[in-house]
């Protein structure tokens, strides 16, 4: 874990392994930053936020919730996107075939 200068971490917040927090950031209370989460400097994170593993937090988070990805998005949207990423090559091929027909 790497916590830079002037960082504030709220009460009952968990910072898991390999979390990095850049300088002058403020992490709210009752948050969870899972393994390998990175936090940019000079930002604020609301109370009651959960960030999944390997998430990248580039800017202030004002709303409590579950986030994932880099840059972070709503965790449920991120899960849907991961499913879509796996299907992307086949979808691109189908699109190219349809474009040829038009």
PyMOL commands that set and color helices and strands:
alter all, ss='L'
color gray80, all
select helices_A, chain A and resi 75-101
alter helices_A, ss='H'
color red, helices_A
select strands_A, chain A and resi 2-3+8-9+14-15+20-21+26-27+32-33+38-39+44-45+49-51+56-57+65-68+73-74
alter strands_A, ss='S'
color yellow, strands_A
deselect
rebuild
show_as cartoon
